[in-house]
Amino acid sequence: MSPETRTSSTGSSWWNDAVIYQIYPRSFADGNGDGVGDLVGVYEHLDYLEKLGIDAIWLSPFYVSPQADAGYDVADYRDVDPLFGTLEDFDRMLDSAHSRGLKVIVDLVPNHTSSEHEWFRAALASPPGSHERARYMFRDGKGASGELAPNNWESVFGGPAWTRAADGQWYLHLFDPGQPDLNWRNAEIVDEFKDILRFWLDRGVDGFRVDVAHGLIKHDELPDTTGTMALIEGGGNRGPMWDQDDVHDIYRGWNSVLTEYGGDRMLVAEAWVSPAERLSRYVRPDEMQQAFNFDFMTVGWDAPGLRRSIDGALETNAAVGATTTWVLSNHDVVRHASRFGLEDPTSWPKGIGAEDEQPLVALGLNRARAASLLMFALPGSAYIFEGEELGLPEHTTLPDETRQDPAFARTGGDEAGRDGCRVPIPWQSDKPGFGFGPTGKTWLPQPEIFGELAVDRQDGVLDSTLEFYRSAIAVRGEHGLGSGILKWHAATHVMLDFENSGVRVIVNFGVQPIPLPDGREVLVTSDADAVVDGALQPNRAVWLG
Ligand code: GLC
């Protein structure tokens, strides 16, 4: 294949070209009025999702959890936390989604349990060397009386990655102390998670998003590291806790479990691994089906960087026969409508606080819509994060006392953290809490601008971000862009220009208008002002037929 012509994956599995919508349950819609979103809220808004034209939803964790890390600390993998509803609510939501042709992916959190998980309670209650402790990463400390942590690893959320138990041993937690790491070299853990997979597959789920997929296996000797532990880096971190070769055995085992359920179930890896070649190992034919393409997400608003990232992803995935994914926002990062409005639109802040540079809202939104139109034109599948279809910005002035992300507290406020992208969705502009739930309560305060961006202010309104997403997703489907072949026309430092399935895609990153080629029909523009006198305006994108 010529270097100018690139395809995504072969094969016809549903995920290859799907548009997948991430629901962060606590922030999507509140059915019972306690201020926290829930599964009833999801069920009640499936019409909205169907109308958006997506193929699948991915639900962040709703399992039993003390919520030390918003549910990514699971105390019971086989039940729903009362905060989010019941298993019956889940089943009803799943059935209704399926009856609309929507697939449903759930989150699986295998790197760590909650410290409230019965296994961890049993581990703390049992002596060093016990069977119960062998499920986790307990070690003796260093120093004369073991008073020093076993090594120098730091938690991704800040502070040491070790906490000392009452009897003096230490346990490892790459994240919060409430998230003890499991010992994946223990066969009992391997069996248990296969069983958890089967529990949800039996209920009918279509796949799993695998949390921290690159972290399960640690270097045997747990050596000190000199590198950074930071997860949300986008960098090529191969410290002794990440991306160890043996981790792939686990995914081969899971692949076999999914095969028992026919060929239609999938696994998508959350693996902050680079270079792309290392990431592509997670999606070899006998492992997972997809991995999030965080390289694309972290590049920012930058034409050469995006070209490099797109080519790299398509090439390395094709080499292993896998599908490429594209993503611009999720529950861990600053929303792209805000990142792209910063003075440096390639910057990667770990949250934005009131004291930080405030993004330009209109500029950020123009670029976000253009970037989304670019994403929807790429072969492969696209993941969108709830609210990006409304053009929601990050909440950049959240009062400190409302912040709940453990990263904020554990870094002593150095990192504003991830709450700003997790603010409850506005459904109705004139209701308390912008219609998030029946009482107006919201677990995080919403910024005023959410009023004008509420669903009811955009539904049916020409050129709203919501209608733009609906038409881009529909036209993407009509032209088969997700399963097409990308052929570059030009890529400069201010422009990307390619063809896919008869659609010409042009994105303007510069400050000058770009004259469009004659004789082609305008199919979709990133907004109503994108094309003026036959020229594509700065910070805009267009699809031509
Ligand atoms: C993943 C999740 C993130 C969570 C972390 C620990 O990165 O996306 O939200 O905090 O894992 O489970």
Residues whose N, C-alpha, C, O or C-beta is under 5 A from the ligand:
A	BS01	GLC	D69 Y72 F175 D211 V212 D332
